[in-house]
Amino acid sequence: MVEPSCVVQIKSNLLVTHNIIKSKCIPILLYGLEPFDLSSTDLKSLDFVVNRFLMKLFKTTNMEIIQSCQYNFRFELPSIILQKNYKVQK
């Protein structure tokens, strides 16, 4: 059986990793995309990178779980962020 302190440590590490990705890595991924008209294929490619990261972080390939994690952690995909902030070609 896993000790409670180990479970807290694992959950804490996931949360810290998630927050680092959300606050540091996503802005770096999106940096410099403002002047470009991105196609839906470009946006899907950016979303793929983030979804794969979340799959590895939460150790699952189930997209329903990943979408639930995105919702619960208020984690927006790059396509959503760009659509809110920048001009996106349809």
Biopython code that builds the backbone (N, CA, C, O; Angstrom):
import numpy as np
from Bio.PDB.StructureBuilder import StructureBuilder

atoms = [
    (1, "MET", "N", (0.841, -1.191, 0.000)),
    (1, "MET", "CA", (0.000, 0.000, 0.000)),
    (1, "MET", "C", (0.879, 1.246, 0.000)),
    (1, "MET", "O", (1.925, 1.273, 0.649)),
    (2, "VAL", "N", (0.459, 2.260, -0.717)),
    (2, "VAL", "CA", (1.198, 3.507, -0.827)),
    (2, "VAL", "C", (0.927, 4.371, 0.395)),
    (2, "VAL", "O", (-0.220, 4.525, 0.815)),
    (3, "GLU", "N", (1.976, 4.925, 0.955)),
    (3, "GLU", "CA", (1.817, 5.805, 2.106)),
    (3, "GLU", "C", (1.108, 7.098, 1.689)),
    (3, "GLU", "O", (1.314, 7.578, 0.574)),
    (4, "PRO", "N", (0.283, 7.662, 2.564)),
    (4, "PRO", "CA", (-0.419, 8.910, 2.235)),
    (4, "PRO", "C", (0.528, 10.050, 1.865)),
    (4, "PRO", "O", (0.203, 10.862, 0.999)),
    (5, "SER", "N", (1.681, 10.119, 2.502)),
    (5, "SER", "CA", (2.622, 11.190, 2.185)),
    (5, "SER", "C", (3.142, 11.066, 0.756)),
    (5, "SER", "O", (3.431, 12.074, 0.112)),
    (6, "CYS", "N", (3.262, 9.829, 0.256)),
    (6, "CYS", "CA", (3.693, 9.625, -1.131)),
    (6, "CYS", "C", (2.635, 10.107, -2.105)),
    (6, "CYS", "O", (2.956, 10.707, -3.131)),
    (7, "VAL", "N", (1.380, 9.849, -1.788)),
    (7, "VAL", "CA", (0.284, 10.279, -2.651)),
    (7, "VAL", "C", (0.241, 11.797, -2.718)),
    (7, "VAL", "O", (0.068, 12.366, -3.796)),
    (8, "VAL", "N", (0.395, 12.456, -1.579)),
    (8, "VAL", "CA", (0.405, 13.918, -1.538)),
    (8, "VAL", "C", (1.575, 14.451, -2.354)),
    (8, "VAL", "O", (1.431, 15.431, -3.085)),
    (9, "GLN", "N", (2.733, 13.808, -2.230)),
    (9, "GLN", "CA", (3.918, 14.235, -2.974)),
    (9, "GLN", "C", (3.692, 14.102, -4.478)),
    (9, "GLN", "O", (4.035, 15.007, -5.238)),
    (10, "ILE", "N", (3.121, 12.988, -4.907)),
    (10, "ILE", "CA", (2.860, 12.768, -6.332)),
    (10, "ILE", "C", (1.871, 13.799, -6.855)),
    (10, "ILE", "O", (2.102, 14.385, -7.913)),
    (11, "LYS", "N", (0.779, 14.036, -6.142)),
    (11, "LYS", "CA", (-0.213, 15.022, -6.566)),
    (11, "LYS", "C", (0.391, 16.420, -6.593)),
    (11, "LYS", "O", (0.097, 17.211, -7.489)),
    (12, "SER", "N", (1.228, 16.721, -5.620)),
    (12, "SER", "CA", (1.880, 18.018, -5.572)),
    (12, "SER", "C", (2.801, 18.196, -6.778)),
    (12, "SER", "O", (2.821, 19.260, -7.395)),
    (13, "ASN", "N", (3.561, 17.152, -7.112)),
    (13, "ASN", "CA", (4.455, 17.225, -8.265)),
    (13, "ASN", "C", (3.672, 17.420, -9.564)),
    (13, "ASN", "O", (4.103, 18.180, -10.431)),
    (14, "LEU", "N", (2.536, 16.749, -9.710)),
    (14, "LEU", "CA", (1.705, 16.920, -10.898)),
    (14, "LEU", "C", (1.202, 18.351, -11.003)),
    (14, "LEU", "O", (1.221, 18.946, -12.080)),
    (15, "LEU", "N", (0.762, 18.887, -9.907)),
    (15, "LEU", "CA", (0.237, 20.249, -9.903)),
    (15, "LEU", "C", (1.329, 21.266, -10.232)),
    (15, "LEU", "O", (1.100, 22.202, -10.998)),
    (16, "VAL", "N", (2.502, 21.081, -9.657)),
    (16, "VAL", "CA", (3.617, 21.990, -9.930)),
    (16, "VAL", "C", (4.016, 21.907, -11.397)),
    (16, "VAL", "O", (4.209, 22.934, -12.048)),
    (17, "THR", "N", (4.140, 20.692, -11.919)),
    (17, "THR", "CA", (4.495, 20.506, -13.323)),
    (17, "THR", "C", (3.444, 21.145, -14.226)),
    (17, "THR", "O", (3.780, 21.834, -15.190)),
    (18, "HIS", "N", (2.190, 20.917, -13.915)),
    (18, "HIS", "CA", (1.098, 21.500, -14.696)),
    (18, "HIS", "C", (1.179, 23.024, -14.697)),
    (18, "HIS", "O", (1.044, 23.652, -15.747)),
    (19, "ASN", "N", (1.395, 23.614, -13.539)),
    (19, "ASN", "CA", (1.454, 25.071, -13.441)),
    (19, "ASN", "C", (2.657, 25.648, -14.181)),
    (19, "ASN", "O", (2.561, 26.724, -14.771)),
    (20, "ILE", "N", (3.778, 24.948, -14.154)),
    (20, "ILE", "CA", (4.956, 25.403, -14.895)),
    (20, "ILE", "C", (4.666, 25.391, -16.392)),
    (20, "ILE", "O", (4.980, 26.346, -17.102)),
    (21, "ILE", "N", (4.066, 24.307, -16.861)),
    (21, "ILE", "CA", (3.730, 24.209, -18.285)),
    (21, "ILE", "C", (2.759, 25.317, -18.680)),
    (21, "ILE", "O", (2.928, 25.971, -19.710)),
    (22, "LYS", "N", (1.747, 25.516, -17.849)),
    (22, "LYS", "CA", (0.715, 26.513, -18.151)),
    (22, "LYS", "C", (1.277, 27.935, -18.144)),
    (22, "LYS", "O", (0.905, 28.748, -18.991)),
    (23, "SER", "N", (2.152, 28.239, -17.215)),
    (23, "SER", "CA", (2.625, 29.614, -17.070)),
    (23, "SER", "C", (3.905, 29.918, -17.849)),
    (23, "SER", "O", (4.167, 31.079, -18.162)),
    (24, "LYS", "N", (4.700, 28.906, -18.166)),
    (24, "LYS", "CA", (5.979, 29.150, -18.849)),
    (24, "LYS", "C", (6.038, 28.563, -20.253)),
    (24, "LYS", "O", (6.390, 29.266, -21.201)),
    (25, "CYS", "N", (5.699, 27.290, -20.398)),
    (25, "CYS", "CA", (5.912, 26.595, -21.671)),
    (25, "CYS", "C", (4.900, 26.985, -22.749)),
    (25, "CYS", "O", (5.272, 27.174, -23.907)),
    (26, "ILE", "N", (3.632, 27.107, -22.379)),
    (26, "ILE", "CA", (2.619, 27.480, -23.358)),
    (26, "ILE", "C", (2.900, 28.872, -23.931)),
    (26, "ILE", "O", (2.836, 29.043, -25.149)),
    (27, "PRO", "N", (3.209, 29.870, -23.098)),
    (27, "PRO", "CA", (3.546, 31.175, -23.685)),
    (27, "PRO", "C", (4.765, 31.115, -24.625)),
    (27, "PRO", "O", (4.803, 31.812, -25.639)),
    (28, "ILE", "N", (5.744, 30.292, -24.288)),
    (28, "ILE", "CA", (6.911, 30.144, -25.160)),
    (28, "ILE", "C", (6.504, 29.482, -26.469)),
    (28, "ILE", "O", (6.962, 29.882, -27.540)),
    (29, "LEU", "N", (5.641, 28.466, -26.384)),
    (29, "LEU", "CA", (5.154, 27.786, -27.582)),
    (29, "LEU", "C", (4.414, 28.759, -28.505)),
    (29, "LEU", "O", (4.520, 28.660, -29.728)),
    (30, "LEU", "N", (3.675, 29.687, -27.924)),
    (30, "LEU", "CA", (2.857, 30.615, -28.705)),
    (30, "LEU", "C", (3.576, 31.910, -29.085)),
    (30, "LEU", "O", (3.078, 32.688, -29.899)),
    (31, "TYR", "N", (4.740, 32.134, -28.495)),
    (31, "TYR", "CA", (5.465, 33.378, -28.728)),
    (31, "TYR", "C", (5.790, 33.533, -30.218)),
    (31, "TYR", "O", (6.270, 32.596, -30.856)),
    (32, "GLY", "N", (5.536, 34.674, -30.740)),
    (32, "GLY", "CA", (5.890, 34.970, -32.117)),
    (32, "GLY", "C", (4.859, 34.541, -33.146)),
    (32, "GLY", "O", (5.099, 34.693, -34.344)),
    (33, "LEU", "N", (3.719, 34.011, -32.721)),
    (33, "LEU", "CA", (2.711, 33.580, -33.675)),
    (33, "LEU", "C", (1.717, 34.682, -34.033)),
    (33, "LEU", "O", (0.877, 34.498, -34.913)),
    (34, "GLU", "N", (1.809, 35.817, -33.359)),
    (34, "GLU", "CA", (0.868, 36.908, -33.585)),
    (34, "GLU", "C", (0.756, 37.326, -35.048)),
    (34, "GLU", "O", (-0.361, 37.462, -35.546)),
    (35, "PRO", "N", (1.861, 37.533, -35.757)),
    (35, "PRO", "CA", (1.737, 38.072, -37.107)),
    (35, "PRO", "C", (1.278, 37.058, -38.159)),
    (35, "PRO", "O", (1.014, 37.441, -39.299)),
    (36, "PHE", "N", (1.179, 35.784, -37.805)),
    (36, "PHE", "CA", (0.854, 34.766, -38.785)),
    (36, "PHE", "C", (-0.627, 34.420, -38.793)),
    (36, "PHE", "O", (-1.276, 34.369, -37.748)),
    (37, "ASP", "N", (-1.144, 34.187, -39.983)),
    (37, "ASP", "CA", (-2.502, 33.663, -40.126)),
    (37, "ASP", "C", (-2.390, 32.146, -40.067)),
    (37, "ASP", "O", (-1.904, 31.517, -41.006)),
    (38, "LEU", "N", (-2.835, 31.567, -38.973)),
    (38, "LEU", "CA", (-2.691, 30.125, -38.778)),
    (38, "LEU", "C", (-3.918, 29.395, -39.305)),
    (38, "LEU", "O", (-5.054, 29.810, -39.079)),
    (39, "SER", "N", (-3.668, 28.314, -40.001)),
    (39, "SER", "CA", (-4.762, 27.489, -40.505)),
    (39, "SER", "C", (-5.258, 26.566, -39.401)),
    (39, "SER", "O", (-4.636, 26.468, -38.344)),
    (40, "SER", "N", (-6.359, 25.899, -39.640)),
    (40, "SER", "CA", (-6.879, 24.951, -38.647)),
    (40, "SER", "C", (-5.905, 23.793, -38.453)),
    (40, "SER", "O", (-5.822, 23.233, -37.360)),
    (41, "THR", "N", (-5.164, 23.425, -39.505)),
    (41, "THR", "CA", (-4.150, 22.369, -39.388)),
    (41, "THR", "C", (-3.024, 22.805, -38.450)),
    (41, "THR", "O", (-2.547, 22.014, -37.636)),
    (42, "ASP", "N", (-2.602, 24.065, -38.566)),
    (42, "ASP", "CA", (-1.572, 24.597, -37.669)),
    (42, "ASP", "C", (-2.041, 24.559, -36.219)),
    (42, "ASP", "O", (-1.284, 24.183, -35.324)),
    (43, "LEU", "N", (-3.289, 24.948, -35.994)),
    (43, "LEU", "CA", (-3.835, 24.952, -34.642)),
    (43, "LEU", "C", (-3.933, 23.540, -34.076)),
    (43, "LEU", "O", (-3.639, 23.314, -32.902)),
    (44, "LYS", "N", (-4.343, 22.602, -34.904)),
    (44, "LYS", "CA", (-4.424, 21.206, -34.454)),
    (44, "LYS", "C", (-3.044, 20.672, -34.087)),
    (44, "LYS", "O", (-2.912, 19.887, -33.149)),
    (45, "SER", "N", (-2.027, 21.089, -34.813)),
    (45, "SER", "CA", (-0.657, 20.666, -34.499)),
    (45, "SER", "C", (-0.217, 21.201, -33.141)),
    (45, "SER", "O", (0.418, 20.484, -32.367)),
    (46, "LEU", "N", (-0.548, 22.448, -32.850)),
    (46, "LEU", "CA", (-0.214, 23.018, -31.543)),
    (46, "LEU", "C", (-0.980, 22.305, -30.425)),
    (46, "LEU", "O", (-0.420, 22.015, -29.367)),
    (47, "ASP", "N", (-2.249, 22.029, -30.665)),
    (47, "ASP", "CA", (-3.054, 21.316, -29.669)),
    (47, "ASP", "C", (-2.519, 19.905, -29.436)),
    (47, "ASP", "O", (-2.542, 19.407, -28.311)),
    (48, "PHE", "N", (-2.039, 19.267, -30.494)),
    (48, "PHE", "CA", (-1.496, 17.916, -30.382)),
    (48, "PHE", "C", (-0.321, 17.878, -29.403)),
    (48, "PHE", "O", (-0.218, 16.972, -28.576)),
    (49, "VAL", "N", (0.555, 18.864, -29.507)),
    (49, "VAL", "CA", (1.717, 18.929, -28.606)),
    (49, "VAL", "C", (1.260, 18.981, -27.149)),
    (49, "VAL", "O", (1.793, 18.268, -26.298)),
    (50, "VAL", "N", (0.286, 19.816, -26.874)),
    (50, "VAL", "CA", (-0.204, 19.977, -25.506)),
    (50, "VAL", "C", (-0.937, 18.727, -25.035)),
    (50, "VAL", "O", (-0.755, 18.290, -23.899)),
    (51, "ASN", "N", (-1.758, 18.156, -25.896)),
    (51, "ASN", "CA", (-2.476, 16.937, -25.514)),
    (51, "ASN", "C", (-1.512, 15.788, -25.226)),
    (51, "ASN", "O", (-1.724, 15.026, -24.282)),
    (52, "ARG", "N", (-0.474, 15.659, -26.016)),
    (52, "ARG", "CA", (0.520, 14.603, -25.767)),
    (52, "ARG", "C", (1.230, 14.832, -24.439)),
    (52, "ARG", "O", (1.496, 13.880, -23.704)),
    (53, "PHE", "N", (1.537, 16.079, -24.131)),
    (53, "PHE", "CA", (2.148, 16.371, -22.831)),
    (53, "PHE", "C", (1.218, 15.946, -21.698)),
    (53, "PHE", "O", (1.650, 15.300, -20.744)),
    (54, "LEU", "N", (-0.051, 16.308, -21.804)),
    (54, "LEU", "CA", (-1.003, 15.960, -20.753)),
    (54, "LEU", "C", (-1.184, 14.448, -20.639)),
    (54, "LEU", "O", (-1.361, 13.928, -19.537)),
    (55, "MET", "N", (-1.142, 13.747, -21.759)),
    (55, "MET", "CA", (-1.231, 12.287, -21.724)),
    (55, "MET", "C", (-0.067, 11.689, -20.948)),
    (55, "MET", "O", (-0.241, 10.748, -20.173)),
    (56, "LYS", "N", (1.105, 12.236, -21.159)),
    (56, "LYS", "CA", (2.278, 11.736, -20.422)),
    (56, "LYS", "C", (2.221, 12.137, -18.952)),
    (56, "LYS", "O", (2.577, 11.352, -18.073)),
    (57, "LEU", "N", (1.778, 13.346, -18.692)),
    (57, "LEU", "CA", (1.706, 13.823, -17.314)),
    (57, "LEU", "C", (0.726, 13.006, -16.486)),
    (57, "LEU", "O", (1.027, 12.627, -15.355)),
    (58, "PHE", "N", (-0.455, 12.734, -17.055)),
    (58, "PHE", "CA", (-1.485, 12.006, -16.323)),
    (58, "PHE", "C", (-1.496, 10.510, -16.620)),
    (58, "PHE", "O", (-2.357, 9.776, -16.136)),
    (59, "LYS", "N", (-0.526, 10.067, -17.426)),
    (59, "LYS", "CA", (-0.339, 8.638, -17.731)),
    (59, "LYS", "C", (-1.621, 7.991, -18.245)),
    (59, "LYS", "O", (-2.084, 6.981, -17.717)),
    (60, "THR", "N", (-2.177, 8.595, -19.282)),
    (60, "THR", "CA", (-3.378, 8.054, -19.913)),
    (60, "THR", "C", (-3.387, 8.439, -21.384)),
    (60, "THR", "O", (-2.790, 9.438, -21.784)),
    (61, "THR", "N", (-4.068, 7.634, -22.174)),
    (61, "THR", "CA", (-4.282, 7.983, -23.579)),
    (61, "THR", "C", (-5.765, 8.237, -23.849)),
    (61, "THR", "O", (-6.167, 8.447, -24.993)),
    (62, "ASN", "N", (-6.555, 8.215, -22.812)),
    (62, "ASN", "CA", (-7.991, 8.435, -22.931)),
    (62, "ASN", "C", (-8.267, 9.940, -23.042)),
    (62, "ASN", "O", (-8.020, 10.701, -22.106)),
    (63, "MET", "N", (-8.783, 10.350, -24.204)),
    (63, "MET", "CA", (-9.025, 11.774, -24.421)),
    (63, "MET", "C", (-10.117, 12.343, -23.526)),
    (63, "MET", "O", (-10.108, 13.539, -23.233)),
    (64, "GLU", "N", (-11.048, 11.520, -23.089)),
    (64, "GLU", "CA", (-12.070, 12.007, -22.158)),
    (64, "GLU", "C", (-11.430, 12.419, -20.837)),
    (64, "GLU", "O", (-11.805, 13.434, -20.250)),
    (65, "ILE", "N", (-10.481, 11.643, -20.379)),
    (65, "ILE", "CA", (-9.763, 11.981, -19.140)),
    (65, "ILE", "C", (-8.953, 13.254, -19.343)),
    (65, "ILE", "O", (-8.938, 14.131, -18.480)),
    (66, "ILE", "N", (-8.285, 13.351, -20.480)),
    (66, "ILE", "CA", (-7.476, 14.535, -20.774)),
    (66, "ILE", "C", (-8.361, 15.779, -20.832)),
    (66, "ILE", "O", (-8.000, 16.818, -20.279)),
    (67, "GLN", "N", (-9.506, 15.684, -21.490)),
    (67, "GLN", "CA", (-10.414, 16.823, -21.567)),
    (67, "GLN", "C", (-10.965, 17.189, -20.191)),
    (67, "GLN", "O", (-11.163, 18.367, -19.893)),
    (68, "SER", "N", (-11.208, 16.195, -19.364)),
    (68, "SER", "CA", (-11.660, 16.456, -18.001)),
    (68, "SER", "C", (-10.573, 17.180, -17.209)),
    (68, "SER", "O", (-10.857, 18.122, -16.469)),
    (69, "CYS", "N", (-9.338, 16.735, -17.368)),
    (69, "CYS", "CA", (-8.218, 17.397, -16.687)),
    (69, "CYS", "C", (-8.070, 18.835, -17.173)),
    (69, "CYS", "O", (-7.828, 19.741, -16.376)),
    (70, "GLN", "N", (-8.214, 19.045, -18.479)),
    (70, "GLN", "CA", (-8.134, 20.410, -19.023)),
    (70, "GLN", "C", (-9.209, 21.292, -18.398)),
    (70, "GLN", "O", (-8.947, 22.435, -18.021)),
    (71, "TYR", "N", (-10.397, 20.761, -18.294)),
    (71, "TYR", "CA", (-11.500, 21.534, -17.716)),
    (71, "TYR", "C", (-11.265, 21.809, -16.232)),
    (71, "TYR", "O", (-11.398, 22.948, -15.783)),
    (72, "ASN", "N", (-10.919, 20.784, -15.478)),
    (72, "ASN", "CA", (-10.764, 20.924, -14.029)),
    (72, "ASN", "C", (-9.576, 21.789, -13.638)),
    (72, "ASN", "O", (-9.616, 22.478, -12.618)),
    (73, "PHE", "N", (-8.515, 21.756, -14.445)),
    (73, "PHE", "CA", (-7.338, 22.574, -14.153)),
    (73, "PHE", "C", (-7.378, 23.918, -14.879)),
    (73, "PHE", "O", (-6.438, 24.707, -14.793)),
    (74, "ARG", "N", (-8.492, 24.172, -15.604)),
    (74, "ARG", "CA", (-8.641, 25.411, -16.375)),
    (74, "ARG", "C", (-7.462, 25.601, -17.339)),
    (74, "ARG", "O", (-6.855, 26.669, -17.412)),
    (75, "PHE", "N", (-7.171, 24.544, -18.058)),
    (75, "PHE", "CA", (-6.036, 24.510, -18.979)),
    (75, "PHE", "C", (-6.570, 24.644, -20.402)),
    (75, "PHE", "O", (-7.224, 23.735, -20.915)),
    (76, "GLU", "N", (-6.290, 25.775, -21.031)),
    (76, "GLU", "CA", (-6.787, 26.016, -22.379)),
    (76, "GLU", "C", (-5.778, 25.543, -23.414)),
    (76, "GLU", "O", (-4.569, 25.705, -23.243)),
    (77, "LEU", "N", (-6.287, 24.962, -24.478)),
    (77, "LEU", "CA", (-5.438, 24.542, -25.579)),
    (77, "LEU", "C", (-4.941, 25.772, -26.337)),
    (77, "LEU", "O", (-5.582, 26.822, -26.310)),
    (78, "PRO", "N", (-3.799, 25.641, -27.013)),
    (78, "PRO", "CA", (-3.270, 26.780, -27.772)),
    (78, "PRO", "C", (-4.261, 27.345, -28.788)),
    (78, "PRO", "O", (-4.309, 28.558, -28.995)),
    (79, "SER", "N", (-5.053, 26.479, -29.425)),
    (79, "SER", "CA", (-6.014, 26.978, -30.415)),
    (79, "SER", "C", (-7.034, 27.909, -29.765)),
    (79, "SER", "O", (-7.432, 28.905, -30.368)),
    (80, "ILE", "N", (-7.453, 27.599, -28.556)),
    (80, "ILE", "CA", (-8.418, 28.445, -27.839)),
    (80, "ILE", "C", (-7.775, 29.778, -27.468)),
    (80, "ILE", "O", (-8.382, 30.835, -27.641)),
    (81, "ILE", "N", (-6.555, 29.723, -26.962)),
    (81, "ILE", "CA", (-5.842, 30.940, -26.565)),
    (81, "ILE", "C", (-5.643, 31.846, -27.773)),
    (81, "ILE", "O", (-5.878, 33.052, -27.699)),
    (82, "LEU", "N", (-5.210, 31.262, -28.883)),
    (82, "LEU", "CA", (-4.962, 32.061, -30.080)),
    (82, "LEU", "C", (-6.245, 32.636, -30.659)),
    (82, "LEU", "O", (-6.253, 33.765, -31.151)),
    (83, "GLN", "N", (-7.319, 31.877, -30.605)),
    (83, "GLN", "CA", (-8.586, 32.394, -31.117)),
    (83, "GLN", "C", (-9.083, 33.568, -30.290)),
    (83, "GLN", "O", (-9.724, 34.479, -30.814)),
    (84, "LYS", "N", (-8.789, 33.546, -29.007)),
    (84, "LYS", "CA", (-9.198, 34.651, -28.142)),
    (84, "LYS", "C", (-8.352, 35.893, -28.386)),
    (84, "LYS", "O", (-8.868, 37.011, -28.371)),
    (85, "ASN", "N", (-7.044, 35.699, -28.612)),
    (85, "ASN", "CA", (-6.114, 36.814, -28.609)),
    (85, "ASN", "C", (-5.637, 37.289, -29.978)),
    (85, "ASN", "O", (-5.251, 38.447, -30.132)),
    (86, "TYR", "N", (-5.661, 36.414, -30.958)),
    (86, "TYR", "CA", (-5.045, 36.748, -32.236)),
    (86, "TYR", "C", (-5.969, 36.419, -33.391)),
    (86, "TYR", "O", (-6.991, 35.751, -33.228)),
    (87, "LYS", "N", (-5.591, 36.899, -34.549)),
    (87, "LYS", "CA", (-6.353, 36.623, -35.762)),
    (87, "LYS", "C", (-6.031, 35.211, -36.227)),
    (87, "LYS", "O", (-4.864, 34.862, -36.408)),
    (88, "VAL", "N", (-7.063, 34.401, -36.421)),
    (88, "VAL", "CA", (-6.889, 33.021, -36.860)),
    (88, "VAL", "C", (-7.628, 32.838, -38.167)),
    (88, "VAL", "O", (-8.802, 33.185, -38.294)),
    (89, "GLN", "N", (-6.910, 32.281, -39.143)),
    (89, "GLN", "CA", (-7.504, 32.019, -40.449)),
    (89, "GLN", "C", (-8.376, 30.765, -40.364)),
    (89, "GLN", "O", (-7.968, 29.772, -39.762)),
    (90, "LYS", "N", (-9.561, 30.799, -40.954)),
    (90, "LYS", "CA", (-10.461, 29.638, -40.901)),
    (90, "LYS", "C", (-10.298, 28.766, -42.092)),
    (90, "LYS", "O", (-10.977, 27.746, -42.208)),
]
sb = StructureBuilder()
sb.init_structure("model")
sb.init_model(0)
sb.init_chain("A")
sb.init_seg("    ")
for serial, (resi, resn, name, xyz) in enumerate(atoms, 1):
    if name == "N":
        sb.init_residue(resn, " ", resi, " ")
    sb.init_atom(name, np.array(xyz, "f"), 0.0, 1.0, " ", f" {name:<3s}", serial, name[0])
structure = sb.get_structure()
